[in-house]
Amino acid sequence: MTKTSVDNPQAASGEPLLPAIQSPADLRKLPADRLETVAAELRQKIIETLSVNPGHFASSMGAVELTVALHYVFNTPDDRIVWDVGHQAYAHKLLTGRQERFSTLRTLGGLSGFPNPMESPYDTFMAGHASNSISAALGMAIADRNTPENRDRKTVAVIGDASISGGLAFEGLNNVSNNPNNLLIILNDNDMSIDDNVGALHRYLTELTTSAGYNRWRFKTYNFFKRHGLINENRRGLLLRLNNSLKAFISQRQNIFEGLNIRYFGPIDGHDLPRLVRVLNEIKDMEGPRILHIRTVKGKGFEEAEKNPTTWHAPGKFDPETGERLKKPTEGEPPLWQQVFGNTLVELADQDERVMGITAAMPSGTSMNLMLKKYPARAFDVGISEGHAVTFAGGLASAGKRPFVAIYSSFLQRAYDNIIHDVAIAGLPVTFCIDRAGIVGEDGVTHHGLFDLAYLSCIPGMRIASPRTEEALRNLMRTSLELDGPLAIRYPRGKATTPDWKTPMRPIEVGKGERIAGDGTADVAVLSIGPEGNDALKAAELAIEQGVKADVYDMVWLKPIDGELLREVASTHKRIITLEDGSTTGGLGAAVTRSLTENGFGTIPVVRLGVGDKWVHQGTVEQLKKLCGYGVADIVAQITRPLQ
């Protein structure tokens, strides 16, 4: 039995419509009564493609009607649509000239999984991290307002109910209300982010209602007063505030958006395509900022995704007919790194009541959900609020607790000031468990965790380590409870190395590395940090087959770096290779070179393997490491290269 509820568009209307739509201009040539057929075909295309080439499924399925309506009503790309995050933008890609390449989504050299201005003029702004759409769109709208030939250009920001809870979105809303602009914000409220939404704002949105008749009366009244010279833009804000106060008094509730002097419309059914088109046409030419609140179903049109939107956010490969996910866990396989973290945190919490857990909208992605389940009073999902997560942890630590903050590497970038100002300066014992560090693969340039070693290493008092094995991760987490300041532990996405990984935990010495292969007599030394050490071991074995030996060292710590080990290596080897899954600018290679120079070993050649000074786009982890020159074969080539 099929799990999709998408009707067969070809059977319903003869020839399919989607292949002939190579741009939104083609879409706008269709009569409005054909748009629902286009929406059905878009869903079918997304299902067919993502069943074999995985991506962000449920969000895009839920935004199909909205996407069709936007491109039908607005004159894109002259009018701009600014997507927040971009998880919901697959239909947008299909309608904007990328149908033939849609099967390359998230692959090396193919389409990005997110809107990317370098890919298409219809992708107006880089999307990948949440909550930036309102600020970016406001900048565009004000730029147009200050460019006479562009004053009639329209800008629309599309933001989800989870993203709008982020701090940057609130900063944007505040400035939308304070600056003259004609921005339209569409709040796509699907009652579900990647994990359950948290916070009072989401509960408020779930219940918010506004009368369509009231909005029509209000708009007509405003135009009447304006035509008769009884109101102008300078007085508009005062009238809005008076009107909103009366409305709140009568309805006994305050509209948070209209409290900011932003017109509010909705909520309306985001899958009612004719109504969406009608409402957008009614409000698109209004002056002043406004919000259209739509309610959608994440995974709409695919039964399994509607029932379980969290799992179907990015489900992997699946059977498009039955809805069965094709990749199932196999017993005896190594765990995911995040699972090692989550289970270890619970063990530490069992032993030490000071242990607390914090994540920012990613409880299942980081496995913080295990701590939330067992110790709900000691674990917190703060939503898309990375800066708050860090400062909140600082507050906990200042009151005697031992918080572990689990956030993806690329998202932790958003909390950089908080790390410095609210944790590091005071030397507070916060442990940053940095998930998805290094190359993450198909999510691409906005999601790779390439910069954490560099952006953390310059912070005074910050200790930084990366485990090569599950045992090392557990020991580092245990060690953090002995420290009197912040510690950052980074680990990658995906599987670890050992099926039998639940080893007893013990504190380890800070700033000490170790030799893990060779006897110390080779000409070449490979210094690695984190799981890349396992690739170094493989490369050393392959190099032996070519008659070349290499000693391999696991540095474990970037900061403090093991100066004694480095002096030993520099004294006994003729060439050093550093290996890291991150930027070579400011990472392990830079730290090793600096330490050697400071200790009088600046003449020994050092080859830095990792990500150079460039942006890395999407592909498999193996493909991207090869592209960046630090796959296993690249390590072998450097080991076996003749000495100069």
N, C-alpha and C positions, 0 to 999 in steps of 0.2 A: 504494500500500500504506500502510495506516494506521501511524502511529508511536506510537500510544497502546496500552498493554496493558490499559487499563481495560475490564472486561467491560461489556456493556450491562445495567445494573441493571433497567431496566424489562422487558426480555425475560426476565430470570431470575426476577423475582418479581412480575410484574403491575404494578400502579400504583407509580410511584416513591414513595419514602418521604420524601425530603428536603423537598418543598414543605410537608408537614404538620408539620415540625419548626420551630416558631417560637421555641422556647427549649429549653435543655437539659432542662427538666422533661418536654417531649414526647419527647425522646430516651430518657429514663430509663423511659418507659412501654413501650418496645419490649422484646421478648425478646432475650436476648444473641445468639441465632443470626441476628438481622437486622442486627447492627451492621456486618458486612462489606459488606452491600449499601449501607448508609449511606455507608461509606467510599468505595466505588466511585462513588456518585453525587456525593460531594463532589469527588473528583478530576475527574470529568467537568465539573462546574460551573466549577472553577478553570480547566481547559483551555479551555472555551468562552469564558469571560469574558476571560482574560488574552491569548488569541490576538488579540483586537481592542482591548483596553484594557490595555496592558502594565503589568507590575508584577513583584514578586519571586516568581518561579515555582518554581524547583527546591526551595527551602527549604520552602515550604508543601506541595508535593507529598510531600515526605519525612516530614512530621509529621502526616499525616492520621489514621493509626491512633492515634497518641498522643493527638491532640486528642479523638477520639471516646471513647477510653477514659477520659480525664480527666473529661470532662463526664458520662459515664455513671456513674462510680464516685463522684465527689464532688458534693456538693450546691451547685453553683454557682448564683447568685453569693454565697450565704452563705459557702460555702467559696471560697477565693480561688486563682486561678491567676495567677502573675506571670510573664509572658513576658520573656525577655531578647532585646533588639533588636526582635523582632516580625516578622522576615522570614518566620517560619514560621506566622503567625497567621491566614492567610486562612480555613482551615477553621473556626477559632474564631469568626471573624466570621459565617460562614454558619450556624453552629449557635446563635448568640446573637441572633436576631431581625433580622438585617441582609441576608437573602437578596434582598429586593426592591430594596435600594439597592446591592447588590454591584457592579452594572455602573457605579456612580459612583465606584468606588475610585480614589483619587489624582487626582480631578478637582476643579475649583473648586466649593465648596459640597457636595462629596460625602464619601464615607467616607475617612478617613485610611488611608494605607498601613501604618500601625503601630497597635498598641493605644494608645488614648487615653481616659483616664477621663472626659473631657468628652463623649465619644461614646456610651459605654455603661457601665452598672454592672458588666458582665462584664469590662471592661478595667480592671484593678485598679491599674495604675501606668503612668506614661508610659514608653514603650519606643521607642528609636531609636538610642541609643548602647549599645555592648556592655558586658556584665559587671556591670550594676547590679542584676540580679534577686535575687541571694542577699542582698545587703544590705537591699534594700527588703522582701523577703519576711520576713527575720528581724525587721525592725522590726514588721511586721504580726503575726507569730507571738508576739512578746514582748508586744505591746500586748494581744492576746487573752488571753494567760496572766495578765495583770494586770487583766483585766476579767471578773469572776465570771460574768456572763451569756454571755460569749463563749468560755469555756475549752474548749468542745468544737468550736469552729470550726477548720477545717483550712486550712493554707496550703501551696501547692506552688510552688516556683520551677522554671521550665523554662529550662535554659541549654545552649548548644551547646558542642562540644568546642573551638572556637576561642575563644569568649567566656570560657570558664572559665580560659583561660591569661592573661587580663587581670589586672592588679594589684588592681583593686577586687574582683574575684571572690575572690582569695586573702585579702584583708582580711576579706571577708564570711565565708569559710570559717573563718578563725581565730576570729572572734567567734561563729560558730555553735557551735564546739566549746567555747567558754568561758562560754556563757550558757545557762541552762536553757530549752529550747524543744522543740517537736515538729515542727520544719520538715522537710518532705520536699523534697529537691532531685532533680530528674530531669535527668540528663546525657544530652542527645540527641547521640550521637556518630555523625556521618555521614561521618567520615573525610575531610571536605572542608569548608572554609569558603568565602569568596568566592574566594580563591586558596588554594593548598596551605597547610595548617597547618604551623607551624614550631615547633621546640622539643622538649625532652626530655619534657615532660608529655604531648604528643600521642603520641609514640612509646610512652610507658608505657601510655596508655589503650588503644591499639590492641591490646596484648597481654594486658591485665588480665583475669583470670578468677577467679570465686568460685563454689563449689559451692552450688546451690540446696538440696541435702540438708543441707549443713553449716549454712546459715542457718536452716532449719527446726529442726534439732536445737538450735542455739544459742538460738533464741527460746523453745522449749519449756523448755530448761534454766533460762533466766533467769526465766521465769514460775514454775517449780517453786520455785526458791530464794526468789523474792519472796513466794509464797503461804505459805511456811513461815518467813518472817521472817528468813531468812538473808542477805538483801541489801536495801538501801534505796538511794534515789537518791544519797545521799552516798557510798556505797561503789561505786556503779555504775561511775564512772570508773576506779577502781583495777582492778576486775575486767575492764573493757574492755581496759585497757592490758596486763594480764597475759595475757588471752586472745589479744590481737593479737600479742604477742611470741611466744607458743607457736605460733600459726598461721604467723607469718613464719619461725620456726625450722624447722618441719616442711616448709613449702612452699618454703623458701629464697628467699622474696621478701616485700617489705614492701608493704602496701597503704597508699598515701599518705593515703586518706580515713580509714581506721580508725586510722591513726597519729595523726589529729586527734580520735579518739574519736567519729567519725561512722560509723554503721552503713552498710555497703556491700552492695548487692544487684546482681548482674549479672555480666557483661553479658547481656542477653536481646535477642531479636529484636524490634525496635520495630515490625515489620510483622505480627507474630503477635498479632492483636487479641484472640482469646480468652485467650491467656496474659497479655497486658498487663492485661486486666480482672481476671484471677484474682490476679496478683501485687499489683496496686494495692489490691484488696480485702484481701489478706493483710497488707499493711504499713501501710495508711492509719491505723489506730488505734494503732499502736505508739507508745510514749513515747520521747522523745529524738530528736535529729536523725538523718536517714538519707538515703542517696543511692541512687537507682535508676539504674543505667547501662544505657541501651538503645542498640542499634546500628541505624541506619537508613541508607537509600540516598537521597541527595539527588537529587531529580527522579523519585522512585519512581512508576512507572505511565506514564511517557512516555519512550519509547526514546531519543530524541535527548538529552533532559535527563539521563538516567542515564549516557549515554556521555560527555557533555561538560558536567558540572555548573557549571564556571566560566562558560562562555558563557551557560548557561541560568539563571544566578542572576537575571538581569534581561534577558531576550532581546529585548525589544521585541515587535512584532507578529509572528505566525507563523501558518502554515497548520496547523490542529489535526489534519488528516488525515495530511499528509505530514511534518510537523515542519520544513518549510522556513521559515527566517526571511525575512521579507518585505522588510526594509530592508537593502539592500546598499550598501557604499561605492561612490561614483561617482568616477571619475578626474577630476581637474581641480578638485575641491572644495577649499576651505580645510581645513587640518588641524584636529584638536581641539587646544585649548590644551595639554592634557596631553602630546600628541605633540610639540609644539614644545619643551616642557620636556625630555622624555625624550631626544629626539635631540640637543638642545643640550648636555645634561649629558654625553652620550657624547663629543661633540666637545671639550668642555672637558677631559674626562678624557684624551682623546688628547694634548692639548697640555700638561697639567699633572698630574704624578703625585700631587700633593697632593689632588686632587679625589676625594671619597668621596660615596657616596649612601646615604641611609637613608629607609625608609618603614615604616609601621606597618600591616601586613596588607593593603596596597593596592598591590602592585607593578604590576598591570595597570591599575588605576584611575588611577594617577598616571603611568604609563609608566616607572616605575623599573625595570620588567622589562627594558628595553633595556640599562640599565647593568648589571643583574644578569647578563645573558647575556654581555656582552662583558668585563666586569671583575668576575667573581664574588668575587674577594678584596677588592674595594674598594666593594662595594655590599651592603646588608643589609636584609632584611625582618625586623623584630624582633617581628612579630605585633601583637596588640592591646595595645600597650604604648607609648602616645604619650609619657607622662612619661619612660619609659626611653629612648625614641628621642632625645629632646631632651638628656637628661643624657649619654647615650652620645656624641652629637654634640659636646657640650661637652668630653668627655674626649678625643675625637679632635682637636678644635681646639687644646686645651691642649698637645697633643703635636706640633703643627706641621702638621696636616692641614687641608683646606678642605672641611668637610662641607656637603652640601646635603640638607636635611631636607624631604621632600615629604609633606605631610599635608593632608587636607581641612580647611577652615577650621573647621567645627563640631567636628571631632575634636581639633583643636589646642587648643581650649578646655580639654581635660582635662590639658594639660601646662603650665598657666599658671605655676605656682610654679617648675617646672623652667626655663622660659624666663627668669624673673627671677633665680632663685637660682643656677642652674648655667651660665648663659650671659651674661646681660646685666651682672650686677654685675662680673664679671671682664672684660667687654668682649671676649669670645671671638668670633672670626670665623666664626660659623655663619650660613649662608644658609637662611632659612625660605622654601620655595617653597609657597605656600598655595593649594592647588587648591580648586575648588568655592567660591570666594569670591562673596558676593552671593546673590541669589535663585537657587535651584537648581531650582525647579519642583515636580514631582509628589511628591518625597520629603517635602516639607512642613516643618513647624515645627521638627522636631528636626535637620534637615539644612541649612537655610539658613545661609550663611556671612555673617551680617550684622554681627557684632560685632568682627571682627579689627582693623579700623582703630581702633576705640575702645579695645579692651583692650590693644593694643600701643602706642598713641601716648603713653600716660602713663609708659612705661618709659624711664628715662634711658638715653641712648646708643643706643636702638633707631632705626635708619633704616627708613623704610617707603616703598615705591613700588608703583605699579601700572601695567603697560604697556597702551597703547591698541592696539598692533599686535604682531604676531609679532616684527618687527625689534626693537621696544623690549624685549620679554621677553628676547631673546637678548643684547641689549646690557646689560641690567640684570644678567643672570647673569654676563656677562663682567666687569662693573664690580665685582661682589662680590669677585672675586679680588684687587682692589686695596685693599680696605678693611681696617681694623684692628679692626673690631667687628661686631656682628650686623646683618644686613639681612633684612627681610621683604619678599618680592615676592608680591603677590596677583593671581590671575587666575581667571576664571570657569569654570564647566562649559560644555562644548559647543564649537562651532566658532569658530575665529578668523576672520580677515577676508581673507587673501591666499593664493591657491593657490601662488604662487611666493614662498615665505617664507624660503628658506635663504639669507639675506643674510650677508655678512661681519660678524663681531662686532667691536665696538669699545667701549672704556670710555666712559662718558658722565659729565658733570659732576653731582655729587651736589647735589640741592636746586634744580635749574633746570627751570622749565616753559617752555612756548612757546605763542605764538599760532598756531592752526591754521586759522582762518577769519576773514575780515574784515580791515580795514585799521587798526583801532584807533580809529576815529572814531564808532562807533555809540554810542547812548545806553545800550544794554544789553550787559553782558558775561556770558557763560556760562563758568564755571570748572568743569571736569570732571576726574575722575581715573579712569584705567583705560579699559576698552572702552566705558564710557558716553559717552566723547568722540565715538564714532561716531554715537550717537543725537543728541548735541548738534549735530553737523554736519548730519544730516538735518533736524533741527528748524530750524536756521538757514536752510537752503534753502527750507523750507516757509514760514517767516516772511517771507522776501523776496517770495514770491508774494502776501502780504498787505500788502506795502509797508513792512515793518519790518525793519531791519537789526540784526544782533547780531554781536558779536565773540566768537569761541570760543577758549578757552585750555585746553590740556592741561597740568595741573599736574604730572603724572608722580609727583611726590614729595608725600606727606603730611607727612613729617618727614625732614629739615628742609624746611619749606615755603619757597617762593620769595618771600621778603619784598619783594625789589626789584620783582618782577613785580606783586605785590599793590598796592604803592604806586603803580605806574604805572597799573594798572587803576582804582584808586580815584580817581586824579587826573583821569581822562579819561572816566569813565562815570557815569551817573546811577542805575543800578541794577545789582546783581550777583546772578546766579543761580548757586548751587552745585549740582552734580549728582554723585551717588555711588550706587553699588549696595551700599548698606549702611545702617547706622543713622546717622541725622543727629545723634544724641546722641554726641558724642565723635569724629565723623568729619571729613570735609573741611569741611562747613559750619561746624562748631564751630571748627575750626582757622583758617579764613579770618576768621570774625567776631572771634576773639580777636586775631589778628594786626593786623587793621584797627583795632581799638580801641586796642591798645598803641601803634600808630603814628599816632594822632590822626585816624583816618578812621571813627570809630564812628558817625557820623550817616548814612552812606550805607546805603540799604536793601539788605538781603541776604535773598534768598529761598532757603531750603534745600530741595532736592528729593532725596528718598531715602526710606528707611523710617523712619517716625515711631516714637513710643513705644508700640508695639503688637506683638502676635504675628501672624505671617503664616503661614497654613496652606497647603494644597496647591492646585495649579493650574498652568497653563502659565506660563512665565517672563513672557510678554507679558501674560497676564491679571493676574498678581500685580503687575507693575510699574504697570499701569493702576490696579489697586486701591489701590496705595500712592501714586499720584499722580506717578510719574516716567517714564511712557511718553513716546514721541515727541510725541504730541498734547498731553500735559501740559506738556512743555517749550515747545512752540509757544505754548500759551496764556499761559504766563508771559512769554515774549519779547514777545508782541503786546499784553499788558495795558497799558492807558494808564498813563503815568507820573503819580504823585501830585503 
